[in-house]
Structure formats: C-alpha cells, structure tokens
Amino acid sequence: MSLRTIGDVISNPFGTARLLEAHSTLKRTQAANMSYEQICIVFPDAAKYSSAQLDGFIMIGTDLVEGRARFDGSMFKQAGGVVPVPSPT
C-alpha cells in the first residue's frame, strides 16, 4: 500500500466507509435478487450507473474484499510513473 493510498484513507475516512457500505449493500441486493429497476427505486444514486456498471462494482469489490484481486499502486513509483503501453495484437 502506498503512502498516497494511506493519505487518501486518512483524509477521507467517510469515503472509505461509504465505499465499503455501498459494496456490502449492493451485494445484498444481488443476493436478494433485486432487479436493477428495484435497486434504483430504493437507492436513487444507483440510477447514475448502468446495470453493468453496478454488477462490475460488485464483482471487483467482492474480489478485493475476499483477497482475490489487488491493484498495487507501486507501478507509479517506478520509472517516474510511466504507464506501460500494451503491445499490439
């Protein structure tokens, strides 16, 4: 975990809490078989996002929470933060 990440958490603890709350809540809506339309009625902020975007958030969030994924920011510390260019396929 980078110092910048730690700084983000310290400077915005409510953001971190909201992120976890949203993931947990949306995961429960999925377990309850709520439709996208139902989710948007109960949680109006969800209407800003498509069904696919909410599903992606739940999927990535679940993998992060359960330790199956990690997005390590150390790449930005190396080589002056140069973003690698994908090779053409």
N, CA, C and O atoms as a Tinker XYZ file with bonds, in Angstrom:
   356  protein
     1  N      0.848000   -1.170000    0.000000    73     2
     2  CA     0.000000    0.000000    0.000000    64     1     3
     3  C      0.894000    1.234000    0.000000    63     2     4     5
     4  O      1.842000    1.323000    0.780000    81     3
     5  N      0.595000    2.158000   -0.854000    73     3     6
     6  CA     1.434000    3.346000   -0.980000    64     5     7
     7  C      1.055000    4.391000    0.068000    63     6     8     9
     8  O     -0.030000    4.351000    0.649000    81     7
     9  N      1.971000    5.316000    0.289000    73     7    10
    10  CA     1.694000    6.411000    1.214000    64     9    11
    11  C      0.533000    7.265000    0.711000    63    10    12    13
    12  O     -0.247000    7.795000    1.502000    81    11
    13  N      0.427000    7.390000   -0.594000    73    11    14
    14  CA    -0.684000    8.169000   -1.160000    64    13    15
    15  C     -2.018000    7.511000   -0.831000    63    14    16    17
    16  O     -2.988000    8.195000   -0.506000    81    15
    17  N     -2.067000    6.181000   -0.914000    73    15    18
    18  CA    -3.294000    5.462000   -0.578000    64    17    19
    19  C     -3.643000    5.673000    0.883000    63    18    20    21
    20  O     -4.795000    5.940000    1.226000    81    19
    21  N     -2.645000    5.552000    1.736000    73    19    22
    22  CA    -2.867000    5.767000    3.168000    64    21    23
    23  C     -3.352000    7.199000    3.405000    63    22    24    25
    24  O     -4.266000    7.429000    4.197000    81    23
    25  N     -2.736000    8.153000    2.717000    73    23    26
    26  CA    -3.162000    9.543000    2.826000    64    25    27
    27  C     -4.600000    9.740000    2.392000    63    26    28    29
    28  O     -5.345000   10.489000    3.025000    81    27
    29  N     -5.001000    9.069000    1.307000    73    27    30
    30  CA    -6.386000    9.165000    0.828000    64    29    31
    31  C     -7.364000    8.649000    1.882000    63    30    32    33
    32  O     -8.419000    9.242000    2.106000    81    31
    33  N     -7.005000    7.542000    2.523000    73    31    34
    34  CA    -7.869000    6.955000    3.552000    64    33    35
    35  C     -7.966000    7.887000    4.757000    63    34    36    37
    36  O     -9.054000    8.120000    5.284000    81    35
    37  N     -6.823000    8.416000    5.189000    73    35    38
    38  CA    -6.807000    9.299000    6.359000    64    37    39
    39  C     -7.558000   10.594000    6.079000    63    38    40    41
    40  O     -8.298000   11.081000    6.933000    81    39
    41  N     -7.371000   11.150000    4.891000    73    39    42
    42  CA    -8.009000   12.429000    4.577000    64    41    43
    43  C     -9.498000   12.293000    4.269000    63    42    44    45
    44  O    -10.224000   13.286000    4.291000    81    43
    45  N     -9.958000   11.083000    3.986000    73    43    46
    46  CA   -11.364000   10.897000    3.650000    64    45    47
    47  C    -11.902000    9.595000    4.242000    63    46    48    49
    48  O    -12.296000    8.699000    3.496000    81    47
    49  N    -11.926000    9.476000    5.580000    73    47    50
    50  CA   -12.389000    8.216000    6.174000    64    49    51
    51  C    -13.846000    7.903000    5.840000    63    50    52    53
    52  O    -14.220000    6.734000    5.744000    81    51
    53  N    -14.668000    8.933000    5.663000    73    51    54
    54  CA   -16.067000    8.673000    5.318000    64    53    55
    55  C    -16.190000    8.111000    3.907000    63    54    56    57
    56  O    -17.092000    7.319000    3.634000    81    55
    57  N    -15.297000    8.508000    3.014000    73    55    58
    58  CA   -15.302000    7.946000    1.664000    64    57    59
    59  C    -15.007000    6.460000    1.690000    63    58    60    61
    60  O    -15.641000    5.675000    0.986000    81    59
    61  N    -14.031000    6.079000    2.515000    73    59    62
    62  CA   -13.689000    4.666000    2.655000    64    61    63
    63  C    -14.874000    3.895000    3.226000    63    62    64    65
    64  O    -15.209000    2.812000    2.748000    81    63
    65  N    -15.498000    4.458000    4.244000    73    63    66
    66  CA   -16.651000    3.802000    4.858000    64    65    67
    67  C    -17.806000    3.688000    3.866000    63    66    68    69
    68  O    -18.485000    2.663000    3.816000    81    67
    69  N    -18.030000    4.732000    3.081000    73    67    70
    70  CA   -19.117000    4.695000    2.089000    64    69    71
    71  C    -18.851000    3.662000    1.001000    63    70    72    73
    72  O    -19.771000    2.998000    0.522000    81    71
    73  N    -17.601000    3.534000    0.622000    73    71    74
    74  CA   -17.233000    2.542000   -0.386000    64    73    75
    75  C    -17.569000    1.138000    0.108000    63    74    76    77
    76  O    -18.174000    0.348000   -0.616000    81    75
    77  N    -17.176000    0.834000    1.332000    73    75    78
    78  CA   -17.471000   -0.484000    1.901000    64    77    79
    79  C    -18.968000   -0.677000    2.124000    63    78    80    81
    80  O    -19.501000   -1.762000    1.892000    81    79
    81  N    -19.639000    0.373000    2.571000    73    79    82
    82  CA   -21.082000    0.295000    2.784000    64    81    83
    83  C    -21.807000    0.025000    1.464000    63    82    84    85
    84  O    -22.699000   -0.821000    1.403000    81    83
    85  N    -21.423000    0.742000    0.417000    73    83    86
    86  CA   -22.062000    0.561000   -0.889000    64    85    87
    87  C    -21.849000   -0.850000   -1.407000    63    86    88    89
    88  O    -22.780000   -1.480000   -1.908000    81    87
    89  N    -20.622000   -1.346000   -1.288000    73    87    90
    90  CA   -20.354000   -2.704000   -1.767000    64    89    91
    91  C    -21.200000   -3.715000   -1.004000    63    90    92    93
    92  O    -21.846000   -4.573000   -1.606000    81    91
    93  N    -21.194000   -3.611000    0.313000    73    91    94
    94  CA   -21.946000   -4.549000    1.138000    64    93    95
    95  C    -23.442000   -4.490000    0.825000    63    94    96    97
    96  O    -24.096000   -5.526000    0.703000    81    95
    97  N    -23.974000   -3.290000    0.699000    73    95    98
    98  CA   -25.400000   -3.114000    0.428000    64    97    99
    99  C    -25.767000   -3.644000   -0.952000    63    98   100   101
   100  O    -26.753000   -4.366000   -1.099000    81    99
   101  N    -24.982000   -3.289000   -1.961000    73    99   102
   102  CA   -25.289000   -3.765000   -3.314000    64   101   103
   103  C    -25.129000   -5.274000   -3.430000    63   102   104   105
   104  O    -25.867000   -5.916000   -4.177000    81   103
   105  N    -24.189000   -5.841000   -2.710000    73   103   106
   106  CA   -24.024000   -7.299000   -2.710000    64   105   107
   107  C    -25.286000   -7.957000   -2.134000    63   106   108   109
   108  O    -25.727000   -8.998000   -2.621000    81   107
   109  N    -25.854000   -7.349000   -1.110000    73   107   110
   110  CA   -27.086000   -7.894000   -0.526000    64   109   111
   111  C    -28.271000   -7.755000   -1.482000    63   110   112   113
   112  O    -29.148000   -8.618000   -1.510000    81   111
   113  N    -28.303000   -6.670000   -2.269000    73   111   114
   114  CA   -29.393000   -6.539000   -3.247000    64   113   115
   115  C    -29.294000   -7.639000   -4.293000    63   114   116   117
   116  O    -30.303000   -8.158000   -4.771000    81   115
   117  N    -28.062000   -7.983000   -4.637000    73   115   118
   118  CA   -27.834000   -9.061000   -5.609000    64   117   119
   119  C    -28.295000  -10.394000   -5.020000    63   118   120   121
   120  O    -28.949000  -11.187000   -5.698000    81   119
   121  N    -27.946000  -10.635000   -3.745000    73   119   122
   122  CA   -28.342000  -11.878000   -3.078000    64   121   123
   123  C    -29.863000  -11.970000   -2.930000    63   122   124   125
   124  O    -30.428000  -13.064000   -2.917000    81   123
   125  N    -30.514000  -10.815000   -2.819000    73   123   126
   126  CA   -31.976000  -10.780000   -2.695000    64   125   127
   127  C    -32.673000  -10.811000   -4.055000    63   126   128   129
   128  O    -33.897000  -10.709000   -4.134000    81   127
   129  N    -31.885000  -10.952000   -5.125000    73   127   130
   130  CA   -32.423000  -10.995000   -6.495000    64   129   131
   131  C    -33.235000   -9.756000   -6.863000    63   130   132   133
   132  O    -34.227000   -9.845000   -7.585000    81   131
   133  N    -32.800000   -8.594000   -6.356000    73   131   134
   134  CA   -33.469000   -7.351000   -6.739000    64   133   135
   135  C    -33.077000   -7.002000   -8.167000    63   134   136   137
   136  O    -31.929000   -7.192000   -8.571000    81   135
   137  N    -34.033000   -6.495000   -8.921000    73   135   138
   138  CA   -33.744000   -6.069000  -10.289000    64   137   139
   139  C    -33.048000   -4.711000  -10.255000    63   138   140   141
   140  O    -33.053000   -4.019000   -9.237000    81   139
   141  N    -32.455000   -4.348000  -11.382000    73   139   142
   142  CA   -31.810000   -3.037000  -11.500000    64   141   143
   143  C    -32.822000   -1.929000  -11.206000    63   142   144   145
   144  O    -32.503000   -0.962000  -10.514000    81   143
   145  N    -34.025000   -2.068000  -11.726000    73   143   146
   146  CA   -35.066000   -1.059000  -11.521000    64   145   147
   147  C    -35.419000   -0.932000  -10.045000    63   146   148   149
   148  O    -35.602000    0.178000   -9.544000    81   147
   149  N    -35.515000   -2.063000   -9.343000    73   147   150
   150  CA   -35.814000   -2.031000   -7.912000    64   149   151
   151  C    -34.687000   -1.351000   -7.132000    63   150   152   153
   152  O    -34.940000   -0.558000   -6.225000    81   151
   153  N    -33.457000   -1.667000   -7.491000    73   151   154
   154  CA   -32.305000   -1.057000   -6.819000    64   153   155
   155  C    -32.348000    0.457000   -6.992000    63   154   156   157
   156  O    -32.095000    1.200000   -6.043000    81   155
   157  N    -32.667000    0.912000   -8.196000    73   155   158
   158  CA   -32.715000    2.356000   -8.467000    64   157   159
   159  C    -33.841000    3.054000   -7.715000    63   158   160   161
   160  O    -33.718000    4.230000   -7.372000    81   159
   161  N    -34.933000    2.346000   -7.456000    73   159   162
   162  CA   -36.024000    2.928000   -6.676000    64   161   163
   163  C    -35.607000    3.061000   -5.215000    63   162   164   165
   164  O    -35.824000    4.101000   -4.593000    81   163
   165  N    -35.012000    2.013000   -4.677000    73   163   166
   166  CA   -34.606000    2.018000   -3.271000    64   165   167
   167  C    -33.405000    2.931000   -3.037000    63   166   168   169
   168  O    -33.329000    3.617000   -2.018000    81   167
   169  N    -32.474000    2.936000   -3.978000    73   167   170
   170  CA   -31.246000    3.731000   -3.867000    64   169   171
   171  C    -31.137000    4.633000   -5.101000    63   170   172   173
   172  O    -30.505000    4.246000   -6.084000    81   171
   173  N    -31.734000    5.817000   -5.070000    73   171   174
   174  CA   -31.762000    6.694000   -6.246000    64   173   175
   175  C    -30.382000    7.000000   -6.832000    63   174   176   177
   176  O    -30.274000    7.200000   -8.042000    81   175
   177  N    -29.330000    7.042000   -6.021000    73   175   178
   178  CA   -27.990000    7.305000   -6.557000    64   177   179
   179  C    -27.544000    6.222000   -7.535000    63   178   180   181
   180  O    -26.700000    6.475000   -8.394000    81   179
   181  N    -28.096000    5.031000   -7.415000    73   179   182
   182  CA   -27.717000    3.933000   -8.308000    64   181   183
   183  C    -28.124000    4.216000   -9.752000    63   182   184   185
   184  O    -27.530000    3.668000  -10.680000    81   183
   185  N    -29.128000    5.062000   -9.949000    73   183   186
   186  CA   -29.611000    5.356000  -11.303000    64   185   187
   187  C    -28.574000    6.088000  -12.146000    63   186   188   189
   188  O    -28.715000    6.158000  -13.367000    81   187
   189  N    -27.534000    6.637000  -11.515000    73   187   190
   190  CA   -26.459000    7.303000  -12.264000    64   189   191
   191  C    -25.595000    6.295000  -13.020000    63   190   192   193
   192  O    -24.817000    6.667000  -13.898000    81   191
   193  N    -25.740000    5.024000  -12.673000    73   191   194
   194  CA   -24.889000    3.980000  -13.238000    64   193   195
   195  C    -25.749000    2.941000  -13.943000    63   194   196   197
   196  O    -26.903000    2.720000  -13.578000    81   195
   197  N    -25.179000    2.315000  -14.943000    73   195   198
   198  CA   -25.903000    1.256000  -15.651000    64   197   199
   199  C    -25.889000   -0.018000  -14.811000    63   198   200   201
   200  O    -25.120000   -0.150000  -13.859000    81   199
   201  N    -26.744000   -0.931000  -15.184000    73   199   202
   202  CA   -26.780000   -2.231000  -14.515000    64   201   203
   203  C    -25.417000   -2.919000  -14.610000    63   202   204   205
   204  O    -24.946000   -3.511000  -13.638000    81   203
   205  N    -24.791000   -2.838000  -15.778000    73   203   206
   206  CA   -23.474000   -3.463000  -15.973000    64   205   207
   207  C    -22.419000   -2.812000  -15.078000    63   206   208   209
   208  O    -21.542000   -3.497000  -14.551000    81   207
   209  N    -22.502000   -1.491000  -14.906000    73   207   210
   210  CA   -21.540000   -0.812000  -14.039000    64   209   211
   211  C    -21.710000   -1.247000  -12.584000    63   210   212   213
   212  O    -20.723000   -1.469000  -11.883000    81   211
   213  N    -22.953000   -1.367000  -12.131000    73   211   214
   214  CA   -23.187000   -1.828000  -10.760000    64   213   215
   215  C    -22.696000   -3.259000  -10.583000    63   214   216   217
   216  O    -22.071000   -3.584000   -9.574000    81   215
   217  N    -22.978000   -4.113000  -11.563000    73   215   218
   218  CA   -22.505000   -5.500000  -11.493000    64   217   219
   219  C    -20.980000   -5.553000  -11.434000    63   218   220   221
   220  O    -20.413000   -6.343000  -10.680000    81   219
   221  N    -20.320000   -4.712000  -12.227000    73   219   222
   222  CA   -18.858000   -4.667000  -12.218000    64   221   223
   223  C    -18.311000   -4.209000  -10.881000    63   222   224   225
   224  O    -17.330000   -4.763000  -10.385000    81   223
   225  N    -18.942000   -3.195000  -10.292000    73   223   226
   226  CA   -18.531000   -2.714000   -8.974000    64   225   227
   227  C    -18.653000   -3.827000   -7.940000    63   226   228   229
   228  O    -17.753000   -4.024000   -7.123000    81   227
   229  N    -19.764000   -4.551000   -7.977000    73   227   230
   230  CA   -19.972000   -5.649000   -7.035000    64   229   231
   231  C    -18.921000   -6.734000   -7.258000    63   230   232   233
   232  O    -18.351000   -7.249000   -6.296000    81   231
   233  N    -18.661000   -7.085000   -8.515000    73   231   234
   234  CA   -17.706000   -8.144000   -8.831000    64   233   235
   235  C    -16.290000   -7.777000   -8.388000    63   234   236   237
   236  O    -15.620000   -8.563000   -7.718000    81   235
   237  N    -15.843000   -6.586000   -8.762000    73   235   238
   238  CA   -14.493000   -6.160000   -8.386000    64   237   239
   239  C    -14.404000   -6.001000   -6.872000    63   238   240   241
   240  O    -13.428000   -6.430000   -6.257000    81   239
   241  N    -15.421000   -5.384000   -6.271000    73   239   242
   242  CA   -15.427000   -5.205000   -4.820000    64   241   243
   243  C    -15.359000   -6.522000   -4.078000    63   242   244   245
   244  O    -14.638000   -6.641000   -3.087000    81   243
   245  N    -16.099000   -7.509000   -4.543000    73   243   246
   246  CA   -16.079000   -8.828000   -3.909000    64   245   247
   247  C    -14.690000   -9.445000   -3.990000    63   246   248   249
   248  O    -14.185000   -9.977000   -3.001000    81   247
   249  N    -14.074000   -9.377000   -5.158000    73   247   250
   250  CA   -12.723000   -9.928000   -5.304000    64   249   251
   251  C    -11.725000   -9.205000   -4.408000    63   250   252   253
   252  O    -10.841000   -9.842000   -3.836000    81   251
   253  N    -11.850000   -7.888000   -4.275000    73   251   254
   254  CA   -10.949000   -7.134000   -3.399000    64   253   255
   255  C    -11.162000   -7.513000   -1.938000    63   254   256   257
   256  O    -10.203000   -7.777000   -1.212000    81   255
   257  N    -12.422000   -7.539000   -1.510000    73   255   258
   258  CA   -12.742000   -7.847000   -0.117000    64   257   259
   259  C    -12.307000   -9.265000    0.240000    63   258   260   261
   260  O    -11.829000   -9.504000    1.349000    81   259
   261  N    -12.467000  -10.201000   -0.682000    73   259   262
   262  CA   -12.138000  -11.597000   -0.408000    64   261   263
   263  C    -10.686000  -11.939000   -0.729000    63   262   264   265
   264  O    -10.279000  -13.093000   -0.600000    81   263
   265  N     -9.906000  -10.950000   -1.144000    73   263   266
   266  CA    -8.479000  -11.159000   -1.368000    64   265   267
   267  C     -8.112000  -11.818000   -2.682000    63   266   268   269
   268  O     -6.984000  -12.287000   -2.837000    81   267
   269  N     -9.030000  -11.868000   -3.630000    73   267   270
   270  CA    -8.740000  -12.497000   -4.925000    64   269   271
   271  C     -8.182000  -11.509000   -5.943000    63   270   272   273
   272  O     -7.740000  -11.910000   -7.019000    81   271
   273  N     -8.201000  -10.218000   -5.608000    73   271   274
   274  CA    -7.671000   -9.190000   -6.515000    64   273   275
   275  C     -6.974000   -8.119000   -5.692000    63   274   276   277
   276  O     -7.319000   -7.862000   -4.539000    81   275
   277  N     -5.983000   -7.505000   -6.322000    73   275   278
   278  CA    -5.280000   -6.385000   -5.693000    64   277   279
   279  C     -4.763000   -5.489000   -6.805000    63   278   280   281
   280  O     -4.220000   -5.966000   -7.802000    81   279
   281  N     -4.935000   -4.206000   -6.626000    73   279   282
   282  CA    -4.438000   -3.229000   -7.584000    64   281   283
   283  C     -3.331000   -2.451000   -6.888000    63   282   284   285
   284  O     -3.566000   -1.393000   -6.304000    81   283
   285  N     -2.132000   -2.991000   -6.960000    73   283   286
   286  CA    -0.976000   -2.422000   -6.275000    64   285   287
   287  C     -0.508000   -1.176000   -7.011000    63   286   288   289
   288  O     -0.228000   -1.227000   -8.209000    81   287
   289  N     -0.422000   -0.073000   -6.306000    73   287   290
   290  CA    -0.034000    1.189000   -6.920000    64   289   291
   291  C      1.453000    1.400000   -7.026000    63   290   292   293
   292  O      1.889000    2.489000   -7.398000    81   291
   293  N      2.262000    0.380000   -6.708000    73   291   294
   294  CA     3.718000    0.563000   -6.729000    64   293   295
   295  C      4.243000    0.839000   -8.134000    63   294   296   297
   296  O      5.342000    1.373000   -8.282000    81   295
   297  N      3.486000    0.489000   -9.158000    73   295   298
   298  CA     3.915000    0.743000  -10.534000    64   297   299
   299  C      4.150000    2.230000  -10.752000    63   298   300   301
   300  O      5.024000    2.616000  -11.529000    81   299
   301  N      3.375000    3.065000  -10.070000    73   299   302
   302  CA     3.501000    4.505000  -10.245000    64   301   303
   303  C      4.753000    5.063000   -9.583000    63   302   304   305
   304  O      5.161000    6.185000   -9.881000    81   303
   305  N      5.364000    4.297000   -8.691000    73   303   306
   306  CA     6.610000    4.727000   -8.046000    64   305   307
   307  C      7.815000    4.450000   -8.938000    63   306   308   309
   308  O      8.858000    5.087000   -8.790000    81   307
   309  N      7.678000    3.513000   -9.850000    73   307   310
   310  CA     8.787000    3.093000  -10.701000    64   309   311
   311  C      8.792000    3.891000  -12.002000    63   310   312   313
   312  O      7.735000    4.281000  -12.498000    81   311
   313  N      9.933000    4.123000  -12.530000    73   311   314
   314  CA    10.114000    4.754000  -13.850000    64   313   315
   315  C      9.355000    6.073000  -13.971000    63   314   316   317
   316  O      8.845000    6.410000  -15.040000    81   315
   317  N      9.286000    6.808000  -12.879000    73   315   318
   318  CA     8.643000    8.117000  -12.923000    64   317   319
   319  C      7.155000    8.069000  -13.213000    63   318   320   321
   320  O      6.585000    9.051000  -13.688000    81   319
   321  N      6.522000    6.947000  -12.936000    73   319   322
   322  CA     5.087000    6.841000  -13.140000    64   321   323
   323  C      4.684000    6.668000  -14.589000    63   322   324   325
   324  O      3.546000    6.963000  -14.952000    81   323
   325  N      5.594000    6.196000  -15.422000    73   323   326
   326  CA     5.284000    5.986000  -16.837000    64   325   327
   327  C      4.333000    4.799000  -16.959000    63   326   328   329
   328  O      4.598000    3.718000  -16.435000    81   327
   329  N      3.248000    5.015000  -17.643000    73   327   330
   330  CA     2.264000    3.960000  -17.832000    64   329   331
   331  C      2.715000    3.064000  -18.974000    63   330   332   333
   332  O      3.042000    3.557000  -20.054000    81   331
   333  N      2.737000    1.727000  -18.749000    73   331   334
   334  CA     3.170000    0.828000  -19.817000    64   333   335
   335  C      2.211000    0.858000  -21.004000    63   334   336   337
   336  O      1.003000    1.029000  -20.842000    81   335
   337  N      2.765000    0.693000  -22.177000    73   335   338
   338  CA     1.976000    0.673000  -23.410000    64   337   339
   339  C      1.734000   -0.782000  -23.788000    63   338   340   341
   340  O      2.683000   -1.559000  -23.890000    81   339
   341  N      0.465000   -1.166000  -23.998000    73   339   342
   342  CA     0.196000   -2.549000  -24.383000    64   341   343
   343  C      0.775000   -2.854000  -25.759000    63   342   344   345
   344  O      0.821000   -1.994000  -26.638000    81   343
   345  N      1.210000   -4.087000  -25.921000    73   343   346
   346  CA     1.744000   -4.475000  -27.223000    64   345   347
   347  C      0.584000   -4.723000  -28.182000    63   346   348   349
   348  O     -0.469000   -5.213000  -27.773000    81   347
   349  N      0.776000   -4.384000  -29.460000    73   347   350
   350  CA    -0.303000   -4.604000  -30.435000    64   349   351
   351  C     -0.556000   -6.097000  -30.624000    63   350   352   353
   352  O      0.365000   -6.913000  -30.588000    81   351
   353  N     -1.817000   -6.427000  -30.825000    73   351   354
   354  CA    -2.167000   -7.844000  -31.038000    64   353   355
   355  C     -2.676000   -8.073000  -32.427000    63   354   356
   356  O     -3.016000   -9.201000  -32.783000    81   355
